[in-house]
Amino acid sequence: MQKIEHIGVAVKDVDFSEQLFEKLLGVASYKREFVESENVITSFFQVGDSKIELLQATNPDSAIAKYIEKRGEGMHHIAFEVKDIYAEMKRLEGEGFTLINAMPKFGADNKLVCFLHPKTTNGVLIELCQAIENTSGS
């Protein structure tokens, strides 16, 4: 793991939350994106070397909608940048962590992503992410 890439925050209303975080952070969102595979609209803020990702559900059956229904708005996950997502997935699985998805999938912000089940990470949803232009496919 190279660094914390971003912190994901589940929100009910991305328009309202963008305004709130713009005031809080003193910077505007640099990117809004619809991620069809996850049924979410994302909005990213750059804060120093790290990012904040707002996530709004676009489908009541999506993971974000279910999360908000159960826990309310708030921190959803911590994402770590990795050099080789395939190697890191294999390493973590070998260490006893449970992967939510067996293969990386396309995520927001031009990344391949994989999630670790919170039951194996002290209740914290962990996302691994690798920039697509750096994928090795090994």
PyMOL CGO cylinders between C-alpha atoms (Angstrom):
from pymol import cmd
from pymol.cgo import CYLINDER

trace = [
    CYLINDER, 0.00, 0.00, 0.00, 1.46, 3.30, -1.08, 0.3, 1, 1, 1, 1, 1, 1,
    CYLINDER, 1.46, 3.30, -1.08, -0.78, 5.89, 0.61, 0.3, 1, 1, 1, 1, 1, 1,
    CYLINDER, -0.78, 5.89, 0.61, -4.33, 6.73, 1.58, 0.3, 1, 1, 1, 1, 1, 1,
    CYLINDER, -4.33, 6.73, 1.58, -5.77, 7.61, -1.82, 0.3, 1, 1, 1, 1, 1, 1,
    CYLINDER, -5.77, 7.61, -1.82, -9.14, 8.87, -0.63, 0.3, 1, 1, 1, 1, 1, 1,
    CYLINDER, -9.14, 8.87, -0.63, -11.79, 8.69, 2.05, 0.3, 1, 1, 1, 1, 1, 1,
    CYLINDER, -11.79, 8.69, 2.05, -15.30, 7.86, 0.84, 0.3, 1, 1, 1, 1, 1, 1,
    CYLINDER, -15.30, 7.86, 0.84, -18.29, 9.60, 2.41, 0.3, 1, 1, 1, 1, 1, 1,
    CYLINDER, -18.29, 9.60, 2.41, -21.83, 8.32, 1.84, 0.3, 1, 1, 1, 1, 1, 1,
    CYLINDER, -21.83, 8.32, 1.84, -24.30, 11.18, 1.27, 0.3, 1, 1, 1, 1, 1, 1,
    CYLINDER, -24.30, 11.18, 1.27, -28.01, 11.45, 0.52, 0.3, 1, 1, 1, 1, 1, 1,
    CYLINDER, -28.01, 11.45, 0.52, -27.73, 14.52, -1.71, 0.3, 1, 1, 1, 1, 1, 1,
    CYLINDER, -27.73, 14.52, -1.71, -24.50, 15.11, -3.63, 0.3, 1, 1, 1, 1, 1, 1,
    CYLINDER, -24.50, 15.11, -3.63, -25.52, 18.66, -4.65, 0.3, 1, 1, 1, 1, 1, 1,
    CYLINDER, -25.52, 18.66, -4.65, -26.06, 19.72, -1.03, 0.3, 1, 1, 1, 1, 1, 1,
    CYLINDER, -26.06, 19.72, -1.03, -22.97, 17.85, 0.16, 0.3, 1, 1, 1, 1, 1, 1,
    CYLINDER, -22.97, 17.85, 0.16, -20.73, 19.38, -2.53, 0.3, 1, 1, 1, 1, 1, 1,
    CYLINDER, -20.73, 19.38, -2.53, -21.70, 22.84, -1.27, 0.3, 1, 1, 1, 1, 1, 1,
    CYLINDER, -21.70, 22.84, -1.27, -21.09, 21.79, 2.33, 0.3, 1, 1, 1, 1, 1, 1,
    CYLINDER, -21.09, 21.79, 2.33, -17.65, 20.29, 1.58, 0.3, 1, 1, 1, 1, 1, 1,
    CYLINDER, -17.65, 20.29, 1.58, -16.66, 23.26, -0.60, 0.3, 1, 1, 1, 1, 1, 1,
    CYLINDER, -16.66, 23.26, -0.60, -17.26, 25.51, 2.42, 0.3, 1, 1, 1, 1, 1, 1,
    CYLINDER, -17.26, 25.51, 2.42, -15.55, 23.07, 4.79, 0.3, 1, 1, 1, 1, 1, 1,
    CYLINDER, -15.55, 23.07, 4.79, -12.46, 22.41, 2.67, 0.3, 1, 1, 1, 1, 1, 1,
    CYLINDER, -12.46, 22.41, 2.67, -12.17, 25.77, 0.91, 0.3, 1, 1, 1, 1, 1, 1,
    CYLINDER, -12.17, 25.77, 0.91, -11.89, 24.13, -2.52, 0.3, 1, 1, 1, 1, 1, 1,
    CYLINDER, -11.89, 24.13, -2.52, -14.37, 23.14, -5.21, 0.3, 1, 1, 1, 1, 1, 1,
    CYLINDER, -14.37, 23.14, -5.21, -15.05, 19.59, -6.34, 0.3, 1, 1, 1, 1, 1, 1,
    CYLINDER, -15.05, 19.59, -6.34, -12.77, 18.81, -9.27, 0.3, 1, 1, 1, 1, 1, 1,
    CYLINDER, -12.77, 18.81, -9.27, -14.76, 15.94, -10.73, 0.3, 1, 1, 1, 1, 1, 1,
    CYLINDER, -14.76, 15.94, -10.73, -18.26, 14.48, -10.70, 0.3, 1, 1, 1, 1, 1, 1,
    CYLINDER, -18.26, 14.48, -10.70, -18.84, 11.06, -12.19, 0.3, 1, 1, 1, 1, 1, 1,
    CYLINDER, -18.84, 11.06, -12.19, -21.57, 8.44, -12.54, 0.3, 1, 1, 1, 1, 1, 1,
    CYLINDER, -21.57, 8.44, -12.54, -20.26, 4.93, -11.80, 0.3, 1, 1, 1, 1, 1, 1,
    CYLINDER, -20.26, 4.93, -11.80, -22.78, 2.58, -13.34, 0.3, 1, 1, 1, 1, 1, 1,
    CYLINDER, -22.78, 2.58, -13.34, -21.31, -0.62, -11.84, 0.3, 1, 1, 1, 1, 1, 1,
    CYLINDER, -21.31, -0.62, -11.84, -21.85, 0.75, -8.31, 0.3, 1, 1, 1, 1, 1, 1,
    CYLINDER, -21.85, 0.75, -8.31, -25.03, 2.78, -8.97, 0.3, 1, 1, 1, 1, 1, 1,
    CYLINDER, -25.03, 2.78, -8.97, -23.50, 5.95, -7.54, 0.3, 1, 1, 1, 1, 1, 1,
    CYLINDER, -23.50, 5.95, -7.54, -22.69, 9.52, -8.40, 0.3, 1, 1, 1, 1, 1, 1,
    CYLINDER, -22.69, 9.52, -8.40, -19.28, 10.47, -7.06, 0.3, 1, 1, 1, 1, 1, 1,
    CYLINDER, -19.28, 10.47, -7.06, -17.80, 13.88, -6.45, 0.3, 1, 1, 1, 1, 1, 1,
    CYLINDER, -17.80, 13.88, -6.45, -14.10, 14.32, -5.66, 0.3, 1, 1, 1, 1, 1, 1,
    CYLINDER, -14.10, 14.32, -5.66, -12.23, 16.98, -3.70, 0.3, 1, 1, 1, 1, 1, 1,
    CYLINDER, -12.23, 16.98, -3.70, -8.44, 17.26, -3.66, 0.3, 1, 1, 1, 1, 1, 1,
    CYLINDER, -8.44, 17.26, -3.66, -7.05, 18.14, -0.22, 0.3, 1, 1, 1, 1, 1, 1,
    CYLINDER, -7.05, 18.14, -0.22, -3.26, 18.26, -0.24, 0.3, 1, 1, 1, 1, 1, 1,
    CYLINDER, -3.26, 18.26, -0.24, -2.09, 14.82, -1.36, 0.3, 1, 1, 1, 1, 1, 1,
    CYLINDER, -2.09, 14.82, -1.36, -5.38, 13.13, -0.43, 0.3, 1, 1, 1, 1, 1, 1,
    CYLINDER, -5.38, 13.13, -0.43, -8.91, 13.13, -1.76, 0.3, 1, 1, 1, 1, 1, 1,
    CYLINDER, -8.91, 13.13, -1.76, -12.43, 13.05, -0.36, 0.3, 1, 1, 1, 1, 1, 1,
    CYLINDER, -12.43, 13.05, -0.36, -15.04, 11.16, -2.41, 0.3, 1, 1, 1, 1, 1, 1,
    CYLINDER, -15.04, 11.16, -2.41, -18.72, 11.89, -1.89, 0.3, 1, 1, 1, 1, 1, 1,
    CYLINDER, -18.72, 11.89, -1.89, -21.01, 9.00, -2.91, 0.3, 1, 1, 1, 1, 1, 1,
    CYLINDER, -21.01, 9.00, -2.91, -24.73, 9.33, -3.62, 0.3, 1, 1, 1, 1, 1, 1,
    CYLINDER, -24.73, 9.33, -3.62, -26.81, 6.28, -4.51, 0.3, 1, 1, 1, 1, 1, 1,
    CYLINDER, -26.81, 6.28, -4.51, -28.67, 6.30, -7.83, 0.3, 1, 1, 1, 1, 1, 1,
    CYLINDER, -28.67, 6.30, -7.83, -30.57, 3.10, -7.06, 0.3, 1, 1, 1, 1, 1, 1,
    CYLINDER, -30.57, 3.10, -7.06, -32.35, 2.15, -3.82, 0.3, 1, 1, 1, 1, 1, 1,
    CYLINDER, -32.35, 2.15, -3.82, -30.75, -1.33, -4.01, 0.3, 1, 1, 1, 1, 1, 1,
    CYLINDER, -30.75, -1.33, -4.01, -27.18, -0.03, -4.27, 0.3, 1, 1, 1, 1, 1, 1,
    CYLINDER, -27.18, -0.03, -4.27, -24.60, -0.58, -1.53, 0.3, 1, 1, 1, 1, 1, 1,
    CYLINDER, -24.60, -0.58, -1.53, -24.54, 3.15, -0.70, 0.3, 1, 1, 1, 1, 1, 1,
    CYLINDER, -24.54, 3.15, -0.70, -28.34, 3.35, -0.36, 0.3, 1, 1, 1, 1, 1, 1,
    CYLINDER, -28.34, 3.35, -0.36, -28.31, 0.32, 1.95, 0.3, 1, 1, 1, 1, 1, 1,
    CYLINDER, -28.31, 0.32, 1.95, -25.42, 1.78, 3.95, 0.3, 1, 1, 1, 1, 1, 1,
    CYLINDER, -25.42, 1.78, 3.95, -27.23, 5.09, 4.49, 0.3, 1, 1, 1, 1, 1, 1,
    CYLINDER, -27.23, 5.09, 4.49, -30.47, 3.30, 5.38, 0.3, 1, 1, 1, 1, 1, 1,
    CYLINDER, -30.47, 3.30, 5.38, -28.65, 1.26, 8.03, 0.3, 1, 1, 1, 1, 1, 1,
    CYLINDER, -28.65, 1.26, 8.03, -26.07, 3.75, 9.36, 0.3, 1, 1, 1, 1, 1, 1,
    CYLINDER, -26.07, 3.75, 9.36, -26.95, 7.18, 7.99, 0.3, 1, 1, 1, 1, 1, 1,
    CYLINDER, -26.95, 7.18, 7.99, -24.65, 9.52, 6.13, 0.3, 1, 1, 1, 1, 1, 1,
    CYLINDER, -24.65, 9.52, 6.13, -20.97, 9.46, 7.00, 0.3, 1, 1, 1, 1, 1, 1,
    CYLINDER, -20.97, 9.46, 7.00, -17.61, 7.88, 6.36, 0.3, 1, 1, 1, 1, 1, 1,
    CYLINDER, -17.61, 7.88, 6.36, -18.07, 4.84, 4.15, 0.3, 1, 1, 1, 1, 1, 1,
    CYLINDER, -18.07, 4.84, 4.15, -14.57, 3.60, 3.30, 0.3, 1, 1, 1, 1, 1, 1,
    CYLINDER, -14.57, 3.60, 3.30, -10.85, 4.28, 3.24, 0.3, 1, 1, 1, 1, 1, 1,
    CYLINDER, -10.85, 4.28, 3.24, -9.11, 3.72, -0.09, 0.3, 1, 1, 1, 1, 1, 1,
    CYLINDER, -9.11, 3.72, -0.09, -5.45, 2.86, -0.41, 0.3, 1, 1, 1, 1, 1, 1,
    CYLINDER, -5.45, 2.86, -0.41, -3.42, 3.36, -3.57, 0.3, 1, 1, 1, 1, 1, 1,
    CYLINDER, -3.42, 3.36, -3.57, -1.55, 0.25, -4.65, 0.3, 1, 1, 1, 1, 1, 1,
    CYLINDER, -1.55, 0.25, -4.65, 1.06, -0.27, -7.33, 0.3, 1, 1, 1, 1, 1, 1,
    CYLINDER, 1.06, -0.27, -7.33, -0.22, -3.71, -8.47, 0.3, 1, 1, 1, 1, 1, 1,
    CYLINDER, -0.22, -3.71, -8.47, -3.81, -4.44, -7.43, 0.3, 1, 1, 1, 1, 1, 1,
    CYLINDER, -3.81, -4.44, -7.43, -3.63, -8.10, -8.52, 0.3, 1, 1, 1, 1, 1, 1,
    CYLINDER, -3.63, -8.10, -8.52, -0.53, -8.78, -6.41, 0.3, 1, 1, 1, 1, 1, 1,
    CYLINDER, -0.53, -8.78, -6.41, -1.96, -6.87, -3.44, 0.3, 1, 1, 1, 1, 1, 1,
    CYLINDER, -1.96, -6.87, -3.44, -5.25, -8.79, -3.63, 0.3, 1, 1, 1, 1, 1, 1,
    CYLINDER, -5.25, -8.79, -3.63, -3.34, -12.09, -3.66, 0.3, 1, 1, 1, 1, 1, 1,
    CYLINDER, -3.34, -12.09, -3.66, -1.14, -10.99, -0.75, 0.3, 1, 1, 1, 1, 1, 1,
    CYLINDER, -1.14, -10.99, -0.75, -4.08, -9.84, 1.39, 0.3, 1, 1, 1, 1, 1, 1,
    CYLINDER, -4.08, -9.84, 1.39, -6.12, -12.94, 0.67, 0.3, 1, 1, 1, 1, 1, 1,
    CYLINDER, -6.12, -12.94, 0.67, -3.09, -15.00, 1.73, 0.3, 1, 1, 1, 1, 1, 1,
    CYLINDER, -3.09, -15.00, 1.73, -3.00, -13.01, 4.98, 0.3, 1, 1, 1, 1, 1, 1,
    CYLINDER, -3.00, -13.01, 4.98, -6.60, -14.07, 5.70, 0.3, 1, 1, 1, 1, 1, 1,
    CYLINDER, -6.60, -14.07, 5.70, -8.54, -11.00, 4.53, 0.3, 1, 1, 1, 1, 1, 1,
    CYLINDER, -8.54, -11.00, 4.53, -11.81, -11.57, 2.67, 0.3, 1, 1, 1, 1, 1, 1,
    CYLINDER, -11.81, -11.57, 2.67, -12.15, -9.89, -0.73, 0.3, 1, 1, 1, 1, 1, 1,
    CYLINDER, -12.15, -9.89, -0.73, -15.64, -8.68, -1.61, 0.3, 1, 1, 1, 1, 1, 1,
    CYLINDER, -15.64, -8.68, -1.61, -14.90, -9.01, -5.32, 0.3, 1, 1, 1, 1, 1, 1,
    CYLINDER, -14.90, -9.01, -5.32, -12.61, -11.73, -6.71, 0.3, 1, 1, 1, 1, 1, 1,
    CYLINDER, -12.61, -11.73, -6.71, -11.41, -9.56, -9.59, 0.3, 1, 1, 1, 1, 1, 1,
    CYLINDER, -11.41, -9.56, -9.59, -10.81, -5.80, -9.72, 0.3, 1, 1, 1, 1, 1, 1,
    CYLINDER, -10.81, -5.80, -9.72, -13.53, -3.76, -11.36, 0.3, 1, 1, 1, 1, 1, 1,
    CYLINDER, -13.53, -3.76, -11.36, -13.65, -0.33, -12.93, 0.3, 1, 1, 1, 1, 1, 1,
    CYLINDER, -13.65, -0.33, -12.93, -14.32, 2.37, -10.36, 0.3, 1, 1, 1, 1, 1, 1,
    CYLINDER, -14.32, 2.37, -10.36, -14.46, 6.14, -10.27, 0.3, 1, 1, 1, 1, 1, 1,
    CYLINDER, -14.46, 6.14, -10.27, -11.57, 8.47, -11.07, 0.3, 1, 1, 1, 1, 1, 1,
    CYLINDER, -11.57, 8.47, -11.07, -10.02, 6.15, -13.69, 0.3, 1, 1, 1, 1, 1, 1,
    CYLINDER, -10.02, 6.15, -13.69, -9.17, 3.39, -11.21, 0.3, 1, 1, 1, 1, 1, 1,
    CYLINDER, -9.17, 3.39, -11.21, -9.36, -0.37, -10.90, 0.3, 1, 1, 1, 1, 1, 1,
    CYLINDER, -9.36, -0.37, -10.90, -10.82, -1.16, -7.49, 0.3, 1, 1, 1, 1, 1, 1,
    CYLINDER, -10.82, -1.16, -7.49, -11.34, -4.04, -5.09, 0.3, 1, 1, 1, 1, 1, 1,
    CYLINDER, -11.34, -4.04, -5.09, -12.92, -4.00, -1.63, 0.3, 1, 1, 1, 1, 1, 1,
    CYLINDER, -12.92, -4.00, -1.63, -12.02, -5.95, 1.51, 0.3, 1, 1, 1, 1, 1, 1,
    CYLINDER, -12.02, -5.95, 1.51, -14.89, -7.15, 3.67, 0.3, 1, 1, 1, 1, 1, 1,
    CYLINDER, -14.89, -7.15, 3.67, -15.18, -5.11, 6.89, 0.3, 1, 1, 1, 1, 1, 1,
    CYLINDER, -15.18, -5.11, 6.89, -15.64, -8.27, 8.97, 0.3, 1, 1, 1, 1, 1, 1,
    CYLINDER, -15.64, -8.27, 8.97, -11.93, -8.95, 8.40, 0.3, 1, 1, 1, 1, 1, 1,
    CYLINDER, -11.93, -8.95, 8.40, -10.71, -5.34, 8.86, 0.3, 1, 1, 1, 1, 1, 1,
    CYLINDER, -10.71, -5.34, 8.86, -12.13, -4.34, 12.26, 0.3, 1, 1, 1, 1, 1, 1,
    CYLINDER, -12.13, -4.34, 12.26, -15.36, -3.05, 10.74, 0.3, 1, 1, 1, 1, 1, 1,
    CYLINDER, -15.36, -3.05, 10.74, -13.73, -0.69, 8.23, 0.3, 1, 1, 1, 1, 1, 1,
    CYLINDER, -13.73, -0.69, 8.23, -14.52, -1.09, 4.53, 0.3, 1, 1, 1, 1, 1, 1,
    CYLINDER, -14.52, -1.09, 4.53, -11.16, -0.95, 2.74, 0.3, 1, 1, 1, 1, 1, 1,
    CYLINDER, -11.16, -0.95, 2.74, -10.81, -0.18, -0.96, 0.3, 1, 1, 1, 1, 1, 1,
    CYLINDER, -10.81, -0.18, -0.96, -7.70, -0.93, -2.97, 0.3, 1, 1, 1, 1, 1, 1,
    CYLINDER, -7.70, -0.93, -2.97, -7.28, 1.25, -6.03, 0.3, 1, 1, 1, 1, 1, 1,
    CYLINDER, -7.28, 1.25, -6.03, -4.82, 1.43, -8.87, 0.3, 1, 1, 1, 1, 1, 1,
    CYLINDER, -4.82, 1.43, -8.87, -4.71, 3.95, -11.68, 0.3, 1, 1, 1, 1, 1, 1,
    CYLINDER, -4.71, 3.95, -11.68, -5.80, 2.22, -14.89, 0.3, 1, 1, 1, 1, 1, 1,
    CYLINDER, -5.80, 2.22, -14.89, -2.84, 3.53, -16.89, 0.3, 1, 1, 1, 1, 1, 1,
    CYLINDER, -2.84, 3.53, -16.89, -0.56, 1.63, -14.48, 0.3, 1, 1, 1, 1, 1, 1,
    CYLINDER, -0.56, 1.63, -14.48, -2.28, -1.76, -14.55, 0.3, 1, 1, 1, 1, 1, 1,
    CYLINDER, -2.28, -1.76, -14.55, -0.09, -4.79, -15.02, 0.3, 1, 1, 1, 1, 1, 1,
    CYLINDER, -0.09, -4.79, -15.02, -2.82, -7.40, -15.53, 0.3, 1, 1, 1, 1, 1, 1,
    CYLINDER, -2.82, -7.40, -15.53, -0.70, -10.04, -13.79, 0.3, 1, 1, 1, 1, 1, 1,
]
cmd.load_cgo(trace, "trace")
